[in-house]
Amino acid sequence: MCGIIGFTGLKQAAPILLEGLSRMEYRGYDSAGMAVTSPEGLLQLARVSGKVAGLYDRTENGAAFPGACGIAHTRWATHGAPTEANAHPQVSMHGRFAVAHNGIIENFAALKKELIEKGYAFTSQTDTEIVANLLEDSYRGDFQEAVEKMLARIEGSYAFAILCADHPGELFAVRMNSPLILGLGEGFNLFASDVTALVSHTRRVVYMDDGDYARVTPDEVALFAKDGSPKALRETRVNISLAEAEKGGFEHFMMKEIFEQPEALEKTIASRIRGGEIVLDDFRLESESLKNIQKIVITACGSAYYAGLAGRYAIEKLCRIPVDVKLASELRYEDPLIDGRTMLIVLSQSGETLDTIAAMKECKARGAKVLAIVNVAASTIARLADHVLYTWAGPEIAVATTKGYTTQLAVLDLFAVYAARQLGRLDEEEYAAWMQKIRELPGLVRKALALEPAMADLAVLLKDAEHVFFLGRNTDSALAMEGALKLKEISYIHAEAYAAGELKHGTIALLEEGTPVIALCCNQALLEKTASNIIEVKARGAKTIAVAPEGAAQEVLASCADRCVFVPAADDIFSAMIAVVPLQLLAYHTAKLRGCSIDKPKNLAKSVTVE
Ligand code: M6R
């Protein structure tokens, strides 16, 4: 995830900015940069593709950049590859403004067109360069006025650090749906997107609200609300250690990432629903070519494979195209029935999973058009695919994927609705209704996070279990697999998932007195069926936990399951994204009670680049 820092004071800024960037390195990034105003009022700029260490070298550890006011950035590529030209800060055409940006400008294409018509030239593929040029275009000598005019033009989510060479010592910090925190000092002030970059300088901070912007000088921070009205600074003290700050105050990265899901989903979804349409910028298959597709094959490994299993229901239901979901490690050695009329969807958080790459190459060689749904920009899979849709979850550090999985589901859901519309399977009203359902998902996930204390409680029931079974039908059977994998990989408890209807064909023999069985009942049409499976296993001694949507299911399940967990209701085909949250939390708390190494489970690697 990108990191921003801005500093203005009486000391040299560059070493402080570099140290701030180093502190934010743990978030993951692929390029870095810094802009500092020289004592003569010149803008000094250094950007590197790769690590912050390169920036230290380029600026002689900062010594080559005199001046006490500057901004810096670590970039996790979204718009444009992780090259030096696309690194931030981005500078306006006449070199007056420098901007570091986290987030996405949704209306960048229209703004860019307008600026090009006015004669502005662009040197990067970023949406941020548009912001720098908009500032230049609005500038009549008043820095604050230029910032306000620029803000009135842009849409999207962003945090900005803005520097103007004409106004040494003065910076602007802007926040909208992307974090930014002001740090108050004596003879200096600074701000950053991450508290880790502040705590070695000050413990006095002000958390900005969405829409706020601040004018920051060495001896004053003036805060304004979106409408331009001045706001009082509500100062708080940060008492966490540096190590705690890196994990956002959570004990483990996995928990931090579970709680980042609403924001990651918002980023993945919001910028793709624009002007009443789903806009898949990097997917350029015309509706005619889509109509020629006879089947879709989804391939992936591990949780990404389970995301594919869940996403299949949305695509088949809405597009009425057959979808096969295949394990990449198997597909690569099949003689797959794939040709030019097959669309291959490849799912991968890292974009580097060896089996997935091999399966993709095999299918590509047979003529399949490849759409990759990937989190890491410019990763091998992203580069090899014909089309790429990024999940924009930000870096995932815990080995057990959480936000990687849910954002994959989000992109599959967007794709399903988009393709159904292109194929003429949804009329305008239905299309709008499905988009609305997708738009609501981040908020529902946020509500599901409130189950955390309840799941910590339930974990006590699981912690000494030898085996745990997960059951579900239809979309719930795909979810059951992800739930079981989460529990296995971090708590080391043997867990298996079964399609609930399969129980009586063998699995039921495994049940013993007290065996925990987690029954997923989110598919409302099949609720009664799964409820009778709960009764079946309970009669054989199982301790049953039902996970179901709030509403009608509550009454049915209260009378048959030992424990119930109710999640916010969503459409059946999207329910996995919501109901996985308590399963992630349950796995986490069970592993914690068992004293396991949660972020780095034994025998596992984050990215499996071997066969
Ligand atoms: O990076 P990828 O999405 O391609 O990784 C695929 C699997 O290795 C990954 O999902 C793995 O199963 C996770 N550890 C599950 O939490």
Boltz pocket constraint, residues with backbone or C-beta under 6 A from the ligand:
constraints:
  - pocket:
      binder: B
      contacts: [[A, 301], [A, 302], [A, 303], [A, 304], [A, 305], [A, 347], [A, 348], [A, 349], [A, 350], [A, 351], [A, 352], [A, 353], [A, 356], [A, 399], [A, 400], [A, 401], [A, 402], [A, 485], [A, 486], [A, 489], [A, 605], [A, 606], [A, 607], [A, 608]]
      max_distance: 6.0
